[in-house]
Amino acid sequence: MNELQPSYGEIFLGTERISYLDQNTMQLNPEVSILDNFLRLNSDTKENEAYQALAQFLFKNTSALKLVKHLSGGEKLRALLACTLKSSNPPQLLILDEPTNHLDLNSMKSIESALKNYQGAMIVISHDQSFLESIGIERIIYAPFKSAD
């Protein structure tokens, strides 16, 4: 994400189409609706297309008009995934930071389904082994545990 520079060597990502979905969904404006966020993040999308995309993430009809600030954590993640994955030019690399935090069962199923169908590469930070298996993560890198001493 270019937030830190390597201490040696260089990082080659191979694409510029990268999306980072943090666990706080900071890309969403909490003061406007899910639909308005979708249209803001996907300016080339028509309103009817946005409704169709959001419906695939369980935001059907008037639920797409909910203000983001009134959504649960799982709903916010679903909304952000819809905005990201249903864009006309979706990312080739998707970085997810603890995506299963705050998820209810319906949100979990919706997100798993979307990620199973995603055609790009993913880097997923998660403690949820079942979720990782469900979305097809094949390679796991474990971070070394450091004690608080």
Secondary structure as the mmCIF struct_conf table of DSSP 4:
data_model
#
loop_
_struct_conf.conf_type_id
_struct_conf.id
_struct_conf.beg_label_comp_id
_struct_conf.beg_label_asym_id
_struct_conf.beg_label_seq_id
_struct_conf.end_label_comp_id
_struct_conf.end_label_asym_id
_struct_conf.end_label_seq_id
BEND BEND1 GLU A 3 LEU A 4
BEND BEND2 SER A 7 GLY A 9
BEND BEND3 GLY A 14 GLY A 14
BEND BEND4 GLU A 16 GLU A 16
STRN STRN1 ILE A 18 LEU A 21
TURN_TY1_P TURN_TY1_P1 GLN A 23 ASN A 24
TURN_TY1_P TURN_TY1_P2 MET A 26 GLN A 27
BEND BEND5 LEU A 28 LEU A 28
TURN_TY1_P TURN_TY1_P3 PRO A 30 GLU A 31
BEND BEND6 VAL A 32 VAL A 32
STRN STRN2 SER A 33 SER A 33
HELX_RH_AL_P HELX_RH_AL_P1 ILE A 34 LEU A 41
TURN_TY1_P TURN_TY1_P4 SER A 43 ASP A 44
HELX_RH_AL_P HELX_RH_AL_P2 GLU A 47 ALA A 55
TURN_TY1_P TURN_TY1_P5 GLN A 56 LEU A 58
HELX_RH_3T_P HELX_RH_3T_P1 ASN A 61 LEU A 65
BEND BEND7 LYS A 66 LYS A 66
STRN STRN3 LEU A 67 LEU A 67
HELX_RH_3T_P HELX_RH_3T_P2 VAL A 68 HIS A 70
BEND BEND8 LEU A 71 LEU A 71
HELX_RH_AL_P HELX_RH_AL_P3 GLY A 73 LEU A 85
TURN_TY1_P TURN_TY1_P6 LYS A 86 LYS A 86
BEND BEND9 SER A 87 ASN A 89
BEND BEND10 GLN A 92 GLN A 92
STRN STRN4 LEU A 93 ASP A 97
BEND BEND11 GLU A 98 GLU A 98
TURN_TY1_P TURN_TY1_P7 PRO A 99 HIS A 102
HELX_RH_AL_P HELX_RH_AL_P4 LEU A 105 ASN A 117
BEND BEND12 GLY A 120 GLY A 120
STRN STRN5 ALA A 121 ILE A 125
BEND BEND13 HIS A 127 HIS A 127
HELX_RH_AL_P HELX_RH_AL_P5 GLN A 129 SER A 134
TURN_TY1_P TURN_TY1_P8 ILE A 135 GLY A 136
HELX_LH_PP_P HELX_LH_PP_P1 TYR A 142 PHE A 145
#
